[in-house]
Amino acid sequence: MSGIAAIYNQTHESVNERLIVKMTNVMQERGPHKQHYWYDDNVAFAHCLLCTKANSMSEVQPSTVGGKHWITADARLDARQELISKLNAENLNLENDCTDDQLILHSYIKWGVDCLDHLIGDFAFILWDSNKKSLFCATDHFGVTPLYYSKTKNGYCISNTLNTLRTHPDVSNELNTLAVADYLIARTNEDPHGTIFTDINKLAAGHFLLIDAQNVSYQGYWSPKQRKSYHRTSATQYIEEFGELLNNAVNDRVKGALGIGTHLSGGMDSTSVTAIAKEVMRGSSENGNLRAYTSAASGSHLDLETPLAIEVANALNIDHKIFKKTEESFEYEPPNSRNIFPEPYNLAFAPKPHKILNDIQGFGSVLLTGFGGDPLLRGGPLAINDVNSPHKLCFIAKQAWIHFNLFSERPLIGSNRKRVKAISRSNTQAPSWINKDLSKELELSERLYSRAMYRTTSLNSQKGMYQEGTWRRIFCWNDPGFTNIPVKVCHPFFDLRLFQYTQNLPRFPWLHRKHILRSSLDGKLPKSIIKRPKTAVPSFRALETIKKNGVPNHFYDLLKTPQLSNFVDVSLLERKLIDIQECNHYDLRGIMNSLGLAHWLLEYENTPKNIQSTEGFNNVTRIY
């Protein structure tokens, strides 16, 4: 799970070798174990290796097959044995320990761009075909592994690390005002193809980029197929099939890992991943240690999760570390030239945003999360429209009895038609604290209305798993290219095999209250976890803290940041801070998002000098 980059000059002008070395240096903190580059006239590749497995130190990238096809990849492939069997049917004789980059290369040589129909996992790669003189780039189905690209004077530069592209002299620092506005309002980028910088684009989930001397092709290669419900002869068969797929999803992410951390709350999703990881590691001698991490609430927060997390850790007999959240103090940390975030972030988390990742570095390089469990397993109650049977009333009565036995309550029986909440345009006006000229120029009120309409049907749905901006933000903010911490964060519920299976499950009873997950983990987790209902995450009480302790002085200092007034009404925000006792949570959201942007702008102004520094990095090796 490494840093990758490429430069391709369509004009056939030779690549500046010093530039590809500089791009390699920028990625070195995310890939500290090996740094290599390959250079051949008008194309050059870079790779910085992050070892997540015991045998990955033998890996060397960029790599080739026959000197005609080259690749640099940040990849973790699933269902490897199935893919190897397909390729070996063509007399390739690939070994079981063949690296993922080599599997991708052989797949491309066999199937061309259609190789993407045979690859699953978390991946981003850049591949050079010297026969066709073309560059082929792709990212995985959900966009878990990011890939960015920029048009240059002579061609393109590509990387999975956004700051790497900013070292290229043809890539400007001009900000994408629409992306900034999206961040200020919702802290997400609603454009799956854009970034905070005008000159830097993002490869959307399930898309590929194909570039040759004359043409550039940007295409999607995957979208979910129409749902068709599976019908099994017994409930046990559903549970066993789902359990096997979830086990495979976790196993593929931990197999051979040097050391593994897991997010552990008291909910079903993270506890399920932790329990399966423990089970998988118990049956394998090649994996390292397992440690669970819990972020505990404190102060005025009601801590519902930590006692249950402790119970799970004790039941599984695993190492457990609790990070107790302090009451929001909003301590100011000046911009750090060695840890420049590629995009804005929430000021509330700016001082120490990655405590867990920093701790994992000491014993491993993989962190598992429970993210994705809610949208993957989100299903409604018993719905009449789900029943396609001539004996509908009898079936409904039987299912209602099943519901009562499962959940000890009378079922809600209704339609499965989506309920779209009425949205008033008056509730989707651009916030008053956004710069009025900017709001008018970008037509933000209309954009907010469209976004609200979309979110009534997509938020926390399976569709949202590959389209929703919130998930793109989570993937990017946890990527080593953002954190500058060499730890790969994996999300087992974002697994294509699981997604396709649950997409075709009968919604009732299996996706009602995550019944299939609870059933598959029954006997592996304490009953208190299996039976607990879904509970809302306590909201941050930042407003109460500020009203109680007063506004920190650096809030006013940050509002004086150059460029901030281009995006927000600084004088209005200053008045709100002065009259903080009258502020509501909506006001505070605007204040905190604006301060987060201001803090990032201070870093951004100094970024060109800092990220291009090569001091201290002298281990880059050329591959011939």
N, C-alpha and C positions, 0 to 999 in steps of 0.2 A: 504494500500500500504506500506508494512512493510518489516522489515528485517527477513529473514528466514535462517536456517542452520540445518545441520544434520550430524551425524557421524554414520556410520554403519560398524561394524566389521564382515566380512564374516567368520572369524576364530572362531567366538563365544566368543572371548575374551571380557571381560567387558569393556565398554567405560570408559575412564577417565572422571569422573564427573567434575573435576576442569577445564578440557579442554572445555567442552561444555559451562560452565559458562563463561570462558574467551572469547569464540567465541560470546556469547550473548553480552558481554560488548562491543566488537568491533563494534557491530551494533547499539548501543544504541543511537547514535546521529541521525541516520536515522529513528529510531523508538522510540521516547522519552516518549511515553505515558504509555506503560506497557512492562515489560520484564519478560518472562516466559521460562522455559525449562521443558522438559519431558525426563525421563531417565528410561530405562528398560534393564538392562544387556548389550547386545551388540548393542543396538541402542539408540540414543538420538536425540531429536529435540529441536530447539530454535526458539523463536519468539519475535521480538521487534515491538510493535504496533505503527503505525502512523495513527492517527485518521483523516480521511478526511471527515467523515460524522458525523452529530449530534448524531446518535444512535450507532456509532462504539465504544464508550467507554465501552459498555456492552460486547463487543467481547473479548473472551479469547482464545488464542492459545498458544501452540499446543492444538488441540481439538480432540475429539474421538466420534465414534458411537459404543456403546456397549463394549468399552474397547478392541475391536479386531482390529479396524482400526483407525489409528492416522494420523493427517495431520498438517503440518505447511505451510501456503500459503501466498503469496503476490498476491492477486487476486482482480479483479474487473470484474464481469461477466456481459455480455450484455444479452438481451432477457431473463431476469430472470423469468418473469411470464410464458413464454412458457416452460422453463425448469421445473419450479415447477409443471405445469400442467401435463407434461409427467411423472414426478415422482409420483405425487398424483394419477395418473391413476393406480398405483400399491398399492393404499391404504396406502400411507405413511402419509397423512394428514399433510404435511409441511405447515407452516405459510408463509405468504407473506414476513415477515421480517426475514426469515431464512437467516443466514449469508452465504456469498459466500463459505467459507471453508466447511461449513456443506453441502451445495449443491454439492460441488465437491465430498465429501466423499460419500454421498448418490448415486451420479451418478456412482461412482466407484463400490460401492456395487451392484448396479443394472446391470451395463454393463461391468465391468472390465476395461481393458485398452481401450476398445471401447468407454468409456465415453467421450473421446476426440472428438468423432464425434458429441457430443451433447453440447460441451462447446464452447462458443465464448466470446471474451473480451480480456483484458490484464491480463495475469496471468502467474505465475510460482509457482509450488507447489512441495512438497515432501510428499509422502504418504507411510505409513507402513502398510502392510497387515500381521498380526500376524498368520493368518491361513496358508498362503503360505510362510511365512518367507521371504518376498520380499519387496524391496524398489522400489517405482514407482515415477518417477520425470518427469515433462513436462513443456514446456514453450509455449506461444501462437503462433498463426499462423505467425505473422510478427516478432516475437522476440522482441516486445516492452519491455517486462519485462525480464531481463537477468537471467540466471541461470548458475552457474559455478560448476565444480566438479573436484576432484583430487583423483588419486589412492594413497592409503596409504599402509603401510606395512601389515595392517590387513584387509583393505577393502577400503571404500570410505568416503570422506567428501564432502558435497554439501552446496552451499549457493548462494543467489542472490547478495552477497556483496563480491567482489573479495578479498579485504584485510582480510576478515574473514578467508578465507582458508589459508592464509599465517601464521596464528597463529599456525597451526598444525605442530608439530615437523617433520613430514614426508614430508612436502611440502617445497622444496628448493626454494631459491631465484634466481636460474639459469634463465637467460634471454633467451627467444626465439628469436634467431638472425634473423629469417625470418620475424617475426612480427615487430622487430625493424627496419629492412630494409624497410618494407612496410610503416611504420610510417614516416621514413625519406623522402621517395619519395612522398607519397601521403596522409599522415596523416590518413590512414585507415588500418585496418587489413583485408587483402584479404581472410584469412582463416576463414570461419564462425564457425569453431570448435575450434579455438585456441585463446590464449591470449598472452600478452607480456611475460608471464612466462611459461617455458617449462613444469612444473608440473601441470599447471592449464588449464583445457579445458573449452570450453563454449558449452552449449547446443544450437544447431542451431535452427533457427525459424522453428516451426512446427514439432519438434522432441520430442521424449521421451526416457527416460533411465529406464530400468528395471533390477534390480540387486537382485540376491538371493545368496545363499551360494556357488553355483557352477558356475553360468552363469552371463554374463553381455550382455544385448541386447540394442543396440542403433539404433533406427528406426525413420524414418519420418512418420508422420500420415496424412499429408495434402500436397497437391499440387493442383494448380488451374486446373479445368477441361477445356476441349477444348471449345473454344468460339463458341456460337451459338447466333446469333442476335435475340433480342426480336422484336416482331412486334406488335405494338399497333394501335388501330383504330384512335387515335387522338394525336396531339402534347401535348395537355393538360394532357393526361394520363401519358406520359413520365415524364412531369415536376412534376406532383403531386406525382408520385411514388418516384422519386429521392428526392424531398423535404421532404417527410415523412421519408425516410431512413436517410437523413442527420440530420433531427430533432431528430430522435431516437439516432443517434450516439452521438450527443451533449448532449441530455438529460440523457443518461446512464452515462455520465462522470461527470455531474454536480448535478444529483439528490441527494438531501440531503446534499450537500457540505456545510461546515461551511463558506467558503468564496472562491471566484473564481477570478483568474486573467486571462487575455487573452493577448497574444501577438497581437498587433494591428499595422499593417503597412497600407499602402494605397492600397494594392493589394486585389484581389478578395477573396483569400483563408482565410486570417486571419480576414478580415472584415465580411465575411459570418459567420464564427464560432462565432465571437463576437455578431453579430446581432441575431443569433439563441439562443445563451446563454442568451441574454437579454430577448428574447421572452419567453423562457422556464422558466426563473426565475420569470418573471412577473406573470405567471400562477401558481406559486407554493409558498406556504407559508413556506416551510421547508428549502429553500435554504438561504444562507447568502448574503453578498454583492458581487457586481461585480465591478472589477476595470480593466481598460485597460492600457497596457504599450506599449510605443513606444520608440525604440532606434533611436534617431535622429542623423543624420550626422552633422558634423561641420567642421570648418577649410576649407581645400581644397576639401572636399567632396560636391558633388552636392546633396542637400536634396530634393528628389522628393516625398518622402513618407509622411513626417510629416504633411504638410498642409492637405493632404487628410485624414490622420488619425484623425486629429483634427476635420475635417468636419464630419467624421463618428461618433466620440465620442459625438459631439454636437447634431447630428441628433438623436442619440440613447439616449441622456441625461444620460450618464454614467460617473462615476469618471474616470479621465484620467491622467496618470502620464507619463511625458516624461523624459527619461534619455538621456541627450545630450552627445554624444561620444566626448571625447577630441581628439585633434590631437595626433597621435601616439607618445607617449613619451617613451615607453618601460621602465618605471620605474621598478627598480629591487626590488623584494620582496623576502627575504631569505626564504628557505624552512620552512614550518609551520608544526610542529609535530602534531598539532591537526586537520589538514586538508590535509592529504596526498592523493593526487590523485592516484588511482590504476594504471593508465597508463599515458604515456606522453601526453602532450597537447601543444597547440600553445603558444609560449612565449608572443606573442602580447596580449593574453588575461589572462596571468598568474596573474597580480596584483589583479584585482577585477573582476573575471570571471562571477559572479552570482549576480549582483546587483538586478535584478528583483526578483529572488528567495528569496533573503534576505529580500526584502521589503514585499513580500507576507506573510511571516511568521507572520507579525503583525496582520493579520485578517483572514487568511485562509490557506489552504494547497493543493490547486489544481491550476495548470496553464494550460490553453488551448493554443494550437498552431495551425497554419494553415499548418504545415508541411504535405506533402503528397498530397496536392491538385494538384501540377503540374504533377507528374507521374500518379496519379489516373485518371485525366481528360485530359490526353495528347492525342490528336487526330489530324490527318492530314486533308488536304483539301478534297474536293469531289473527290473520286477515282472510276474509271470505274470498277475496279475489285470488288468493294463492291456491285455492282448492279447485282443481280441475277434475271433477268426478261426477258421474250421474247420481251418486248417492251423497251429495254434498252435505245435507243436513246430518246424516248419520256420521259422516267423517268429522264435521265440525264438533259434534257432541263428543266423539271419541277424543279428539285433540284437546277439547276443553277439559276433559277429565285428566288427560296427561298433564296439562298445564297446572291443574290444581295439585296433582301429586308432586310435580317438580318444584313448584314455587309456593305452595301452601296459600294460595289466594285465588279468588275468582278471576278468570281471564277477561281482558278487554278484547272484544271481538268487533272488528271493523273492517275498513277497506285498506288496501295497501297503496292506494293512490297517494302521491306525495302531497302534503299540505304545504302550500306556499303562503307564508305570512304576508299580509298586505304591508307594503312598504310605502310610506309617504315620502314624497320628494322633499318635504320640509324637514324630514329627519335625516336627509342625506346631503345637506348643504355643506360646502367646504367650511372647515373650522375658521372662526373669526381670527385666530392667531396666525393663520397662513398669510403670507404676503399677498395682498389683494390683486396686484398686477400679475403675479405668478398664477394665482388661482384662476383668473380670467383667461390668461393665455393658454393654460392647460385644460380648461373646462373641467375643473376638478369636481364640481357638483354633479355633473353628468356622469363622470367616471365613478364617483362614489355610489351613485344610484345603480349603475350597471353592476358594480361589484357586490352591492347588497343583494340584488336580485340573484346573482350567481351563487352567493354564499347560502341562501335559503335552501338550496338543493344540493350543494356540493360540500359544505363544511362538514368534516368528520364523516364523510362517506367514502366508499371504495373508490369512486371517481376522483375524489379529492386527493387520494394517495399519489397520483401521478400528475395532477393538475394544480393543486392548491399551493399558493405562494408560501403559506406557513411551513409546509414540509420542506420546500426548497431552502427556506431560511435555516431550518433546523439542520439539514444536511450540510449546508455551507458553513454554518457557525461551528459545527463539530468537526469539520475537516481539518487535518493538520496544516493545510495551506492557509487557514484562517487563524488557528490557535497557535501555530508555530511550536506545537508540542508533538513529538513523534509518537503519537498513540492513535490507532485506527479505531473509530467508533462504528460499531456494527449494529444493525437493526433487524433482528431475525423475522419480525412480522412483515417487513418489506421484502418478502421472498416471492418470486414469481410463481413458484409451485403452490405455495399457500394461497396466494391471491386467486389463482385460477380455480383452485378447489373450493374455496369459500364463496367465490362469485357464483358458483353453481349449486351451492347447498340450498335445500329448502329453508327459507328464512325462519319458519317456525317448526320445531322449537329450537333449532340448533344455534341460530344467531340471536335469539332472544335472551338478553342478559348474559351473553357469552356462554350459553349453556354447553356448547361443544368443548370449549376450553376448560370449563369447570369439570366436565365429565372426564376429559382425557387426563387431567391432573389429580383426579380423586384418588386418594391413597398416597400421593406424592407430596402433598402440601397439607398443613394443618386445616382442620374443618373450619376454623375461624376465618381462614382466607377463602376457602371454597364457597362458603355460604354468605360472605359479606356482600352487601349491595354496593353498587357503584356510588361513590361519593365525590362531590365536587372538590376541587383543589382550593384550599383557603386563599383568598385574594391577599395581595400584599397591602399592608397598611401604611404605605408610605405617607399618605396625606395626614393621617393622624399623628405620625411621628414628627413630621415637619411642623404641624400646628402646635405640637407639644414642646418641641425643642427649638423651634425657630428656624428660619431659612439660613442655610450655610452661606458664608460670605462668598465662596467661590461660585455659587450660582450666578450672582450678579457679574462676577468677572467673566464667566463663560459667555454671558449674553453680549459681551463686548467683542466677541471673536469676529475678526474680519470675515466677510462673505455671508455671515449668518443672516444679516438683514435682507439678503437677496431672496431668502426663503421664508422668513417668518417676520411678524410684526413685533420687533424687539421691544418697543415702548409699551405695547399692550402686555407682553409677558412680564416686563418689569413691574407694571402696575399690579398685576395679579400676584406677584411675589410680595410686594409691599402690603397688599391686602389679603394675605394668605388665609386668614381666618374665614374669609368669604368664598374661598375657592372650593370647587367640587372635584370629584375624581376625573371628570372629563377635562377640566382645566389642567389638572396635574399631569394628565397624560400628554397634553400638548407641551407643558413645561419640560417634562423629563425627556421626551423625544427630541425637543429642540436643544436641550443641554447635551444629550448624547451626540447629536449632529455637531454641535459646537466643539465638543471634545475631540471628535474625529477630525474635524476640519483643521484643528491645530496640528495634528499628526500629518494630515494630508499635505499641508503647506510645506513641510520639511521632507516629505517622502522621497522626491526624486534624488536628492543627495544621499539619503541614508540607504535606500534599498539598492543603490548601484555600487555601494562600497564593496570591495572584494577583500578588504583587509582581514587576515586571519584564516582565509580559505585558500589553501594551496594544494589540495589533494585531488583536484579534478584530473582524470586520466582519459586520454583519447583512445578510442577503440578503432582498429583498422579492419 
